[in-house]
Amino acid sequence: MSDISMTSTDPAATATHCHEQANTSGFDAEAIDRTSAADLAAIGGDKWTRYPGCIGAFIAEMDYGLAPCIQQAIDNACDHCKLGYIPDPWKRRVAEACAKWQKDHYGWNVSPDIIRPVPDVLEAYEIFLREIVGAGNSVIVPTPAYMPFLSVPRLYNIDVIEIDMLQDGDAWAFDFDAIEQAFRNGCKAFVLCNPHNPIGKVLTLDEEQRISDLAAAYDARIFSDEIHAPFVFDGYTHIPFATISEQAAMQSMTATSASKSFNIPGTKCAQVLLTNPDDLTMWMDRAEWSEHQTATIGAIATTTAYNEGDPWFQDALQYVKRNFTLVDEEMHGRFNKVGYVKPQGTYIAWLDFKPLGITDPAAYFLDRAKVALTDGKECGTIGQGCVRMNFAMPRPLLRNCFDRMYVALHEDGLL
Ligand SMILES: Cc1ncc(COP(=O)(O)O)c(C=O)c1O
């Protein structure tokens, strides 16, 4: 049973939950539907407590509890006191489970020998910046971007070159001319986020090849964040960048994690896939301290997630897809004057309120609608007037979120 169903304050929900058989995967959509904002706040996560009384739609977590197999693995680890520093056998188990997930889901036949644990994807990014890019250099970040891609390089005295994504009809496109210009000016690093948080773009093979060829022409390296890979909507396919060619494998350092797909970011165990042998040598020489900080409980949770959690994840994905349909209907219905490009994956939508004349929509909706969204400016200069919305919440709360936003805009004569 998930935390969510256990903390439901709705007696009807609790009674129904007790008598109903949850899905065999343990993903209980009906219990999730009945979960209130108060229930979520009672769990105590950042998303539902940072702005009391508000709907939490900012931080990238799903509100769907834990897969029962992961809950059991964590309980079992606690019962047997498996909470010491991470030992080599657990590092190996994570690598093997990650390799199997990559093969089963994306056809990537990757050896566990090149997969190393790291507390989180950002730690891998920091190692990429510190060891591969180097102080005094620069990195290209297509924007809008996941916020730390912009803020972290500055800690290493690395300049960020923001290159705005272009809106091409109802899809986003890379500005390849601007990317080439930045490479020509001496930049030697590029951040790929696929699927792309916060715009939900899923890269095509052609786009990946063009990025790889441009990087090759200027001898640049690529950090490929593929943490959202499991969240791809119908009609799109996730293609791991390192698989498209030997050239791409040599260029890239890939980072991933089960943390988004299974709601376990607090357990601290991501993975890097080091397809360039020099990177593996560097990693073993210079990144062991980061491996050491990876949590044993995270290794246990992650291994279980990858090996046993797929049925739960598939049900979670169906729920996310139905929420996406709701988002899409709202954006084409009541909110059709708001700028919006349909996401192709992730559980995040990028909404542009400039057409309504709102310059700071995150502050506006927090104040007027009690909805907490990510301020688009944190995702780059292009994000002025925009917000990032996490729609992986119980569907009735998502409806309520849109209702609150609509009422505020309507009362203010903006919609
Ligand atoms: C694109 C992307 N990369 C990395 C992360 C961080 O993930 P973690 O801290 O679980 O490794 C997030 C979290 O929202 C993300 O959206």
The ligand as an ORCA input file, in Angstrom:
! r2SCAN-3c Opt
* xyz 0 1
  C      16.254     16.807    -16.451
  C      16.573     16.465    -15.020
  N      17.803     16.057    -14.710
  C      18.134     15.752    -13.440
  C      17.230     15.874    -12.407
  C      17.669     15.538    -11.006
  O      17.422     14.225    -10.729
  P      18.070     13.436     -9.519
  O      18.405     14.445     -8.476
  O      17.006     12.521     -9.042
  O      19.247     12.708    -10.021
  C      15.934     16.301    -12.694
  C      14.964     16.487    -11.614
  O      13.954     17.129    -11.760
  C      15.594     16.591    -14.031
  O      14.354     16.970    -14.369
*
